[in-house]
Amino acid sequence: MGRQWVWFWKALALILLITANADAAGTIKVGVAGPLTGDQGALGQELKNGAIIAVEEWNAKGGLLGQKIEIVWGDDQHDPKQAVAVANKFVNEGVAGVIGHFNSSCSIPASNIYRDGNVVQLTPASTNPQFTERGLWNVFRVCGRDDQQGGVAANFIAKKLKKTKVAVLHDKTTYGQGLADETVKALEKAGIKPVYYGSVTQGEKDYRPVLTAVRQRQPEALFYGGIYPEAVMLTKQMRELGMKTVFISGDGVWAKEFIEIAGKAAEGAFITFTPDQTKIKEAQEVIQRHKQKFGTAVGAYTVYSYVAAVLLFEAIAATHSVDSVKIAEHIRATKWKTALGPIQFDKKGDVLVSPYVVWEVKNGKFVELQ
């Protein structure tokens, strides 16, 4: 009788093991990472929504390789250390690829983990040049770079605004300082040496001391490299101090929350970002689907997240494989038709074309300048 029970338990264990493997084999896991909570949670939600739309679209068509796609979420809270922890989690869970991260300070350290774990990474939003300048085989950037964006900002300051006294601030992050430095390089090429260069700390609420120091240099324009929560505080406190200085920033501030929270202080601000996505013919279906599902307009990087996910799915489908090397080779070799229009990557993983334009906050809205 005892021997029969031994065989029974062995058989049961085998059945459970087979069932578990069948469940695991029933989905293809994809990691989606960004600041899903916290003070930059609204930006993480943009990535989240784009990925959800892409996954639902593909699962409705049968998924990938006969399996449903399952999203594994990774909340890095725009913290580099947390991003590394998320990356290790994704590798351990065997994801077929990663959409993310949002912040360059997270994407760059996480990319080393993905490289070692043989995982392809497509970032919708990390613009620091170093993400693709390190020769990693597994990284792709769907958006543009800060050396492009900084050049557009500097050209606008020098040639359109015709300002020669410029102050520059950044938030000490890989993205913020990187964008500020690229803008300074381009300004200096135009013959403009900043009258002030300094930094602020993310999360602080009082920037009056540094703004007072900036004001003493009497700048005509202030360029800020960073994300919208700090831009809100800077613009509000600039106005409180009576500063008439023109405020200019980059894509990290192109968020409806900047206008909603800063209010009148945001008026007249200039922000560099990509051309109006709502005018892209190929993006209309995604934009409408987002409105129907979430009840809101797409954010700055929602469509970018959607495109990053679809590129990964199409590469898996085309190669009939979840082999990361094959996926990466296919992504790099293909001329893609996407919701952002035609996309092609160079050897480093950057898109060949990624235009930037300048937007102005007018009457509580972002208006693209022609």
C-alpha positions as a Markdown table, in Angstrom:
| # | Residue | x | y | z |
|---|---|---|---|---|
| 1 | Met | 0.0 | 0.0 | 0.0 |
| 2 | Gly | 2.9 | 2.4 | 0.9 |
| 3 | Arg | 4.5 | 1.7 | -2.5 |
| 4 | Gln | 1.2 | 2.6 | -4.3 |
| 5 | Trp | 1.1 | 5.9 | -2.5 |
| 6 | Val | 4.7 | 6.7 | -3.5 |
| 7 | Trp | 3.8 | 6.1 | -7.2 |
| 8 | Phe | 0.6 | 8.1 | -6.8 |
| 9 | Trp | 2.5 | 11.1 | -5.4 |
| 10 | Lys | 5.1 | 10.8 | -8.1 |
| 11 | Ala | 2.5 | 10.7 | -10.8 |
| 12 | Leu | 0.7 | 13.7 | -9.3 |
| 13 | Ala | 3.9 | 15.7 | -9.2 |
| 14 | Leu | 4.6 | 14.8 | -12.8 |
| 15 | Ile | 1.1 | 15.9 | -13.8 |
| 16 | Leu | 1.5 | 19.2 | -11.9 |
| 17 | Leu | 4.9 | 19.8 | -13.5 |
| 18 | Ile | 3.5 | 19.2 | -17.0 |
| 19 | Thr | 0.6 | 21.5 | -16.3 |
| 20 | Ala | 2.8 | 24.3 | -15.0 |
| 21 | Asn | 5.0 | 24.1 | -18.1 |
| 22 | Ala | 2.0 | 24.1 | -20.3 |
| 23 | Asp | 0.7 | 27.2 | -18.6 |
| 24 | Ala | 4.1 | 28.9 | -18.9 |
| 25 | Ala | 4.4 | 27.9 | -22.5 |
| 26 | Gly | 0.9 | 29.3 | -23.2 |
| 27 | Thr | 2.1 | 32.9 | -23.2 |
| 28 | Ile | 4.9 | 35.0 | -24.6 |
| 29 | Lys | 6.0 | 37.4 | -21.9 |
| 30 | Val | 7.0 | 41.0 | -22.7 |
| 31 | Gly | 8.4 | 43.4 | -20.2 |
| 32 | Val | 7.1 | 47.0 | -20.0 |
| 33 | Ala | 9.1 | 49.3 | -17.7 |
| 34 | Gly | 9.0 | 52.9 | -16.6 |
| 35 | Pro | 7.9 | 55.2 | -13.7 |
| 36 | Leu | 4.5 | 53.6 | -13.3 |
| 37 | Thr | 3.9 | 55.3 | -10.0 |
| 38 | Gly | 5.2 | 58.3 | -8.1 |
| 39 | Asp | 5.7 | 61.9 | -9.3 |
| 40 | Gln | 6.4 | 60.8 | -12.9 |
| 41 | Gly | 3.6 | 58.2 | -12.9 |
| 42 | Ala | 1.7 | 60.1 | -15.6 |
| 43 | Leu | 4.7 | 59.6 | -18.0 |
| 44 | Gly | 4.8 | 55.9 | -17.1 |
| 45 | Gln | 1.1 | 55.7 | -17.9 |
| 46 | Glu | 1.8 | 56.9 | -21.4 |
| 47 | Leu | 4.1 | 53.9 | -22.0 |
| 48 | Lys | 1.7 | 51.6 | -20.3 |
| 49 | Asn | -1.3 | 52.6 | -22.4 |
| 50 | Gly | 0.6 | 52.3 | -25.7 |
| 51 | Ala | 1.8 | 48.8 | -24.8 |
| 52 | Ile | -1.7 | 47.7 | -23.7 |
| 53 | Ile | -3.3 | 48.8 | -27.0 |
| 54 | Ala | -0.6 | 46.9 | -28.9 |
| 55 | Val | -0.9 | 43.7 | -26.9 |
| 56 | Glu | -4.7 | 43.7 | -27.1 |
| 57 | Glu | -4.5 | 44.3 | -30.9 |
| 58 | Trp | -2.2 | 41.4 | -31.4 |
| 59 | Asn | -3.9 | 39.0 | -29.0 |
| 60 | Ala | -7.2 | 39.7 | -30.8 |
| 61 | Lys | -5.4 | 38.4 | -33.9 |
| 62 | Gly | -4.2 | 35.2 | -32.2 |
| 63 | Gly | -1.1 | 36.5 | -30.4 |
| 64 | Leu | 2.4 | 35.4 | -31.4 |
| 65 | Leu | 3.6 | 32.0 | -32.6 |
| 66 | Gly | 0.2 | 30.6 | -31.5 |
| 67 | Gln | 0.5 | 32.0 | -28.0 |
| 68 | Lys | -1.1 | 34.9 | -26.2 |
| 69 | Ile | 1.1 | 37.9 | -25.3 |
| 70 | Glu | 1.4 | 38.6 | -21.5 |
| 71 | Ile | 2.7 | 41.9 | -20.2 |
| 72 | Val | 5.1 | 41.8 | -17.2 |
| 73 | Trp | 5.1 | 45.2 | -15.6 |
| 74 | Gly | 8.2 | 46.9 | -14.1 |
| 75 | Asp | 7.9 | 50.0 | -12.0 |
| 76 | Asp | 11.3 | 51.6 | -11.9 |
| 77 | Gln | 10.0 | 54.9 | -10.3 |
| 78 | His | 12.7 | 56.7 | -12.4 |
| 79 | Asp | 15.3 | 55.3 | -10.0 |
| 80 | Pro | 18.4 | 53.7 | -11.7 |
| 81 | Lys | 18.8 | 51.2 | -8.9 |
| 82 | Gln | 15.2 | 50.2 | -9.2 |
| 83 | Ala | 15.6 | 49.9 | -13.0 |
| 84 | Val | 18.4 | 47.4 | -12.5 |
| 85 | Ala | 16.2 | 45.4 | -10.2 |
| 86 | Val | 13.4 | 45.5 | -12.7 |
| 87 | Ala | 15.8 | 44.4 | -15.5 |
| 88 | Asn | 16.9 | 41.4 | -13.4 |
| 89 | Lys | 13.3 | 40.5 | -12.8 |
| 90 | Phe | 12.5 | 40.6 | -16.5 |
| 91 | Val | 15.5 | 38.4 | -17.4 |
| 92 | Asn | 14.6 | 35.9 | -14.7 |
| 93 | Glu | 11.1 | 35.7 | -15.9 |
| 94 | Gly | 12.3 | 35.0 | -19.5 |
| 95 | Val | 10.7 | 38.0 | -21.3 |
| 96 | Ala | 11.0 | 37.9 | -25.1 |
| 97 | Gly | 11.8 | 41.6 | -25.1 |
| 98 | Val | 11.4 | 44.9 | -23.2 |
| 99 | Ile | 9.5 | 48.1 | -24.0 |
| 100 | Gly | 11.2 | 50.7 | -21.9 |
| 101 | His | 12.5 | 52.3 | -19.9 |
| 102 | Phe | 11.3 | 55.9 | -20.0 |
| 103 | Asn | 14.2 | 57.8 | -18.3 |
| 104 | Ser | 17.7 | 57.6 | -19.8 |
| 105 | Ser | 19.1 | 57.2 | -16.3 |
| 106 | Cys | 17.1 | 54.0 | -16.1 |
| 107 | Ser | 17.4 | 52.7 | -19.7 |
| 108 | Ile | 21.2 | 52.9 | -19.7 |
| 109 | Pro | 22.1 | 50.8 | -16.6 |
| 110 | Ala | 19.2 | 48.4 | -17.4 |
| 111 | Ser | 20.5 | 47.8 | -20.9 |
| 112 | Asn | 23.6 | 46.2 | -19.6 |
| 113 | Ile | 21.5 | 43.6 | -17.7 |
| 114 | Tyr | 19.4 | 43.0 | -20.8 |
| 115 | Arg | 22.6 | 42.5 | -22.9 |
| 116 | Asp | 24.0 | 40.0 | -20.5 |
| 117 | Gly | 20.6 | 38.2 | -20.3 |
| 118 | Asn | 20.1 | 38.2 | -24.1 |
| 119 | Val | 17.0 | 40.4 | -24.1 |
| 120 | Val | 16.1 | 43.0 | -26.8 |
| 121 | Gln | 15.3 | 46.4 | -25.4 |
| 122 | Leu | 13.3 | 49.1 | -27.3 |
| 123 | Thr | 13.0 | 52.4 | -25.5 |
| 124 | Pro | 10.1 | 54.7 | -26.6 |
| 125 | Ala | 11.5 | 57.8 | -24.8 |
| 126 | Ser | 15.1 | 57.7 | -23.6 |
| 127 | Thr | 16.9 | 60.4 | -25.6 |
| 128 | Asn | 20.4 | 60.5 | -24.1 |
| 129 | Pro | 22.9 | 59.6 | -26.9 |
| 130 | Gln | 24.9 | 57.2 | -24.6 |
| 131 | Phe | 22.0 | 54.7 | -24.7 |
| 132 | Thr | 23.0 | 53.7 | -28.3 |
| 133 | Glu | 26.6 | 54.9 | -28.3 |
| 134 | Arg | 28.1 | 52.0 | -26.3 |
| 135 | Gly | 27.9 | 49.4 | -29.1 |
| 136 | Leu | 25.3 | 47.2 | -27.5 |
| 137 | Trp | 23.7 | 44.8 | -30.0 |
| 138 | Asn | 20.3 | 44.6 | -28.2 |
| 139 | Val | 19.2 | 48.2 | -27.9 |
| 140 | Phe | 16.9 | 50.3 | -30.1 |
| 141 | Arg | 15.6 | 53.8 | -29.7 |
| 142 | Val | 12.2 | 54.6 | -31.3 |
| 143 | Cys | 12.5 | 58.3 | -30.5 |
| 144 | Gly | 15.2 | 60.9 | -31.3 |
| 145 | Arg | 18.4 | 61.9 | -29.4 |
| 146 | Asp | 19.3 | 64.9 | -27.3 |
| 147 | Asp | 22.1 | 66.0 | -29.5 |
| 148 | Gln | 19.4 | 66.5 | -32.2 |
| 149 | Gln | 16.9 | 68.1 | -29.7 |
| 150 | Gly | 19.6 | 70.4 | -28.1 |
| 151 | Gly | 20.5 | 71.7 | -31.5 |
| 152 | Val | 17.0 | 72.6 | -32.3 |
| 153 | Ala | 16.6 | 74.4 | -29.0 |
| 154 | Ala | 19.8 | 76.3 | -29.4 |
| 155 | Asn | 19.0 | 77.3 | -33.0 |
| 156 | Phe | 15.6 | 78.5 | -31.8 |
| 157 | Ile | 17.1 | 80.6 | -29.0 |
| 158 | Ala | 19.8 | 82.1 | -31.2 |
| 159 | Lys | 17.9 | 82.6 | -34.5 |
| 160 | Lys | 14.2 | 82.9 | -33.7 |
| 161 | Leu | 14.2 | 84.4 | -30.3 |
| 162 | Lys | 17.5 | 86.2 | -31.0 |
| 163 | Lys | 18.5 | 85.9 | -27.3 |
| 164 | Thr | 22.2 | 86.1 | -26.4 |
| 165 | Lys | 22.1 | 86.0 | -22.6 |
| 166 | Val | 21.0 | 82.5 | -21.7 |
| 167 | Ala | 21.0 | 80.7 | -18.4 |
| 168 | Val | 21.0 | 76.9 | -18.3 |
| 169 | Leu | 19.7 | 74.6 | -15.5 |
| 170 | His | 19.3 | 70.8 | -15.3 |
| 171 | Asp | 18.0 | 68.3 | -12.8 |
| 172 | Lys | 21.3 | 66.3 | -12.4 |
| 173 | Thr | 19.8 | 63.2 | -14.2 |
| 174 | Thr | 21.3 | 61.5 | -17.2 |
| 175 | Tyr | 18.5 | 62.9 | -19.4 |
| 176 | Gly | 18.3 | 66.4 | -17.9 |
| 177 | Gln | 22.0 | 67.1 | -17.7 |
| 178 | Gly | 22.6 | 65.4 | -21.1 |
| 179 | Leu | 20.0 | 67.6 | -22.8 |
| 180 | Ala | 21.4 | 70.7 | -21.1 |
| 181 | Asp | 24.9 | 69.9 | -22.1 |
| 182 | Glu | 23.9 | 69.2 | -25.7 |
| 183 | Thr | 22.1 | 72.5 | -25.8 |
| 184 | Val | 25.1 | 74.4 | -24.4 |
| 185 | Lys | 27.3 | 72.8 | -27.1 |
| 186 | Ala | 25.0 | 74.0 | -29.8 |
| 187 | Leu | 24.7 | 77.5 | -28.2 |
| 188 | Glu | 28.4 | 77.8 | -28.1 |
| 189 | Lys | 28.7 | 76.9 | -31.8 |
| 190 | Ala | 26.3 | 79.7 | -32.4 |
| 191 | Gly | 28.6 | 82.1 | -30.5 |
| 192 | Ile | 26.5 | 82.2 | -27.3 |
| 193 | Lys | 28.2 | 81.3 | -24.0 |
| 194 | Pro | 25.7 | 80.8 | -21.2 |
| 195 | Val | 25.7 | 83.5 | -18.5 |
| 196 | Tyr | 24.8 | 80.9 | -15.9 |
| 197 | Tyr | 25.0 | 77.1 | -15.7 |
| 198 | Gly | 23.7 | 75.2 | -12.7 |
| 199 | Ser | 21.4 | 72.5 | -11.4 |
| 200 | Val | 18.4 | 71.7 | -9.2 |
| 201 | Thr | 17.4 | 68.6 | -7.4 |
| 202 | Gln | 14.4 | 66.5 | -8.4 |
| 203 | Gly | 11.7 | 66.5 | -5.8 |
| 204 | Glu | 12.6 | 69.7 | -4.0 |
| 205 | Lys | 9.9 | 72.4 | -3.7 |
| 206 | Asp | 11.9 | 75.6 | -3.3 |
| 207 | Tyr | 14.1 | 76.6 | -6.2 |
| 208 | Arg | 14.1 | 80.3 | -5.3 |
| 209 | Pro | 17.8 | 80.3 | -4.1 |
| 210 | Val | 19.1 | 79.1 | -7.5 |
| 211 | Leu | 16.6 | 81.3 | -9.4 |
| 212 | Thr | 17.8 | 84.3 | -7.4 |
| 213 | Ala | 21.4 | 83.5 | -8.5 |
| 214 | Val | 20.2 | 83.1 | -12.1 |
| 215 | Arg | 18.3 | 86.4 | -11.9 |
| 216 | Gln | 21.5 | 88.3 | -10.9 |
| 217 | Arg | 23.0 | 87.4 | -14.3 |
| 218 | Gln | 20.0 | 89.0 | -16.0 |
| 219 | Pro | 19.4 | 86.3 | -18.6 |
| 220 | Glu | 16.9 | 86.8 | -21.4 |
| 221 | Ala | 16.2 | 83.1 | -21.6 |
| 222 | Leu | 16.5 | 80.1 | -19.3 |
| 223 | Phe | 16.9 | 76.6 | -20.8 |
| 224 | Tyr | 16.0 | 73.7 | -18.4 |
| 225 | Gly | 16.9 | 70.1 | -19.0 |
| 226 | Gly | 14.6 | 67.9 | -16.9 |
| 227 | Ile | 11.1 | 66.6 | -16.4 |
| 228 | Tyr | 7.8 | 68.5 | -16.0 |
| 229 | Pro | 7.3 | 68.3 | -12.1 |
| 230 | Glu | 10.4 | 70.5 | -11.6 |
| 231 | Ala | 9.5 | 72.7 | -14.6 |
| 232 | Val | 6.2 | 73.5 | -12.8 |
| 233 | Met | 8.1 | 74.7 | -9.7 |
| 234 | Leu | 10.6 | 76.6 | -11.7 |
| 235 | Thr | 8.1 | 78.5 | -13.9 |
| 236 | Lys | 5.9 | 79.4 | -10.9 |
| 237 | Gln | 8.8 | 80.6 | -8.8 |
| 238 | Met | 10.3 | 82.5 | -11.7 |
| 239 | Arg | 7.0 | 84.5 | -11.9 |
| 240 | Glu | 6.9 | 84.9 | -8.1 |
| 241 | Leu | 10.3 | 86.5 | -8.3 |
| 242 | Gly | 9.2 | 88.8 | -11.0 |
| 243 | Met | 11.5 | 87.3 | -13.7 |
| 244 | Lys | 10.4 | 88.0 | -17.2 |
| 245 | Thr | 12.9 | 85.5 | -18.6 |
| 246 | Val | 11.7 | 83.2 | -21.4 |
| 247 | Phe | 11.4 | 79.6 | -20.3 |
| 248 | Ile | 12.6 | 76.9 | -22.7 |
| 249 | Ser | 12.8 | 73.1 | -22.1 |
| 250 | Gly | 12.7 | 69.7 | -23.8 |
| 251 | Asp | 10.4 | 66.8 | -24.4 |
| 252 | Gly | 10.4 | 65.8 | -20.7 |
| 253 | Val | 8.2 | 68.9 | -20.1 |
| 254 | Trp | 5.8 | 68.2 | -23.0 |
| 255 | Ala | 3.1 | 66.9 | -20.8 |
| 256 | Lys | -0.4 | 68.2 | -20.2 |
| 257 | Glu | 0.3 | 68.1 | -16.4 |
| 258 | Phe | 2.9 | 70.8 | -16.9 |
| 259 | Ile | 0.2 | 73.2 | -18.2 |
| 260 | Glu | -2.5 | 72.0 | -15.8 |
| 261 | Ile | -0.3 | 72.4 | -12.7 |
| 262 | Ala | 1.8 | 75.5 | -13.6 |
| 263 | Gly | -1.3 | 77.3 | -14.9 |
| 264 | Lys | -0.5 | 80.9 | -16.1 |
| 265 | Ala | 3.1 | 80.4 | -15.2 |
| 266 | Ala | 3.4 | 78.0 | -18.2 |
| 267 | Glu | 2.2 | 80.6 | -20.7 |
| 268 | Gly | 4.8 | 81.6 | -23.2 |
| 269 | Ala | 7.1 | 78.6 | -22.5 |
| 270 | Phe | 8.8 | 77.0 | -25.4 |
| 271 | Ile | 9.2 | 73.2 | -25.5 |
| 272 | Thr | 11.1 | 71.1 | -28.1 |
| 273 | Phe | 9.4 | 67.9 | -29.1 |
| 274 | Thr | 8.4 | 65.9 | -32.2 |
| 275 | Pro | 5.9 | 67.2 | -34.8 |
| 276 | Asp | 2.2 | 66.9 | -34.0 |
| 277 | Gln | 1.4 | 63.2 | -33.8 |
| 278 | Thr | -2.3 | 63.8 | -34.4 |
| 279 | Lys | -1.5 | 64.9 | -37.9 |
| 280 | Ile | 0.3 | 61.7 | -38.8 |
| 281 | Lys | -2.0 | 59.7 | -41.0 |
| 282 | Glu | -0.7 | 56.3 | -39.8 |
| 283 | Ala | -1.3 | 57.3 | -36.1 |
| 284 | Gln | -5.0 | 58.0 | -36.4 |
| 285 | Glu | -6.2 | 54.4 | -35.6 |
| 286 | Val | -4.1 | 54.2 | -32.5 |
| 287 | Ile | -5.1 | 57.7 | -31.3 |
| 288 | Gln | -8.8 | 56.8 | -31.7 |
| 289 | Arg | -8.4 | 53.4 | -30.0 |
| 290 | His | -6.7 | 55.2 | -27.1 |
| 291 | Lys | -9.6 | 57.6 | -26.8 |
| 292 | Gln | -12.1 | 54.8 | -26.9 |
| 293 | Lys | -10.3 | 52.7 | -24.3 |
| 294 | Phe | -9.0 | 55.3 | -21.9 |
| 295 | Gly | -11.2 | 58.3 | -22.5 |
| 296 | Thr | -8.3 | 60.6 | -23.0 |
| 297 | Ala | -6.0 | 61.9 | -25.7 |
| 298 | Val | -2.7 | 60.2 | -26.2 |
| 299 | Gly | 0.3 | 61.4 | -24.2 |
| 300 | Ala | 3.6 | 62.5 | -25.6 |
| 301 | Tyr | 5.1 | 59.0 | -25.8 |
| 302 | Thr | 2.0 | 56.7 | -26.0 |
| 303 | Val | 2.3 | 56.2 | -29.8 |
| 304 | Tyr | 6.0 | 55.7 | -29.4 |
| 305 | Ser | 5.4 | 52.9 | -26.8 |
| 306 | Tyr | 2.8 | 51.3 | -29.1 |
| 307 | Val | 5.2 | 51.4 | -32.1 |
| 308 | Ala | 8.0 | 49.9 | -30.0 |
| 309 | Ala | 5.8 | 47.0 | -28.9 |
| 310 | Val | 4.5 | 46.4 | -32.5 |
| 311 | Leu | 8.1 | 46.4 | -33.8 |
| 312 | Leu | 9.0 | 43.7 | -31.3 |
| 313 | Phe | 5.9 | 41.6 | -32.1 |
| 314 | Glu | 6.4 | 41.9 | -35.8 |
| 315 | Ala | 10.1 | 40.8 | -35.5 |
| 316 | Ile | 9.1 | 37.8 | -33.4 |
| 317 | Ala | 6.4 | 36.9 | -36.0 |
| 318 | Ala | 8.8 | 37.3 | -38.9 |
| 319 | Thr | 11.6 | 35.3 | -37.4 |
| 320 | His | 9.2 | 32.7 | -36.0 |
| 321 | Ser | 11.4 | 32.9 | -32.9 |
| 322 | Val | 12.0 | 34.5 | -29.5 |
| 323 | Asp | 15.7 | 34.3 | -30.1 |
| 324 | Ser | 16.9 | 37.8 | -29.2 |
| 325 | Val | 19.8 | 37.8 | -31.7 |
| 326 | Lys | 17.5 | 36.9 | -34.6 |
| 327 | Ile | 14.9 | 39.5 | -33.4 |
| 328 | Ala | 17.6 | 42.3 | -33.1 |
| 329 | Glu | 19.0 | 41.5 | -36.5 |
| 330 | His | 15.5 | 41.6 | -38.1 |
| 331 | Ile | 14.7 | 44.9 | -36.4 |
| 332 | Arg | 17.9 | 46.4 | -37.6 |
| 333 | Ala | 17.6 | 45.1 | -41.2 |
| 334 | Thr | 14.0 | 46.0 | -41.9 |
| 335 | Lys | 12.4 | 49.2 | -43.3 |
| 336 | Trp | 9.3 | 49.5 | -41.1 |
| 337 | Lys | 5.9 | 51.0 | -41.7 |
| 338 | Thr | 4.6 | 52.2 | -38.4 |
| 339 | Ala | 2.0 | 54.4 | -36.7 |
| 340 | Leu | 4.7 | 57.1 | -36.6 |
| 341 | Gly | 5.4 | 56.7 | -40.3 |
| 342 | Pro | 8.3 | 54.9 | -42.0 |
| 343 | Ile | 11.1 | 53.9 | -39.6 |
| 344 | Gln | 14.5 | 52.4 | -40.2 |
| 345 | Phe | 17.4 | 51.9 | -37.7 |
| 346 | Asp | 21.1 | 52.4 | -38.1 |
| 347 | Lys | 23.7 | 50.0 | -36.8 |
| 348 | Lys | 23.7 | 51.6 | -33.3 |
| 349 | Gly | 19.9 | 51.2 | -33.0 |
| 350 | Asp | 18.9 | 54.8 | -33.6 |
| 351 | Val | 16.2 | 55.8 | -36.0 |
| 352 | Leu | 17.6 | 57.3 | -39.2 |
| 353 | Val | 15.1 | 60.2 | -39.1 |
| 354 | Ser | 13.6 | 61.8 | -36.0 |
| 355 | Pro | 12.6 | 65.5 | -36.5 |
| 356 | Tyr | 12.2 | 67.9 | -33.6 |
| 357 | Val | 10.2 | 71.1 | -33.6 |
| 358 | Val | 9.4 | 73.8 | -31.1 |
| 359 | Trp | 6.1 | 74.2 | -29.4 |
| 360 | Glu | 4.7 | 77.2 | -27.4 |
| 361 | Val | 2.2 | 77.2 | -24.6 |
| 362 | Lys | -0.6 | 79.4 | -25.7 |
| 363 | Asn | -3.9 | 79.8 | -23.9 |
| 364 | Gly | -3.4 | 76.7 | -21.9 |
| 365 | Lys | -2.4 | 74.5 | -24.9 |
| 366 | Phe | 0.7 | 73.3 | -26.6 |
| 367 | Val | 0.8 | 74.9 | -30.1 |
| 368 | Glu | 3.3 | 73.7 | -32.7 |
| 369 | Leu | 5.3 | 76.6 | -34.2 |
| 370 | Gln | 5.6 | 76.6 | -38.0 |
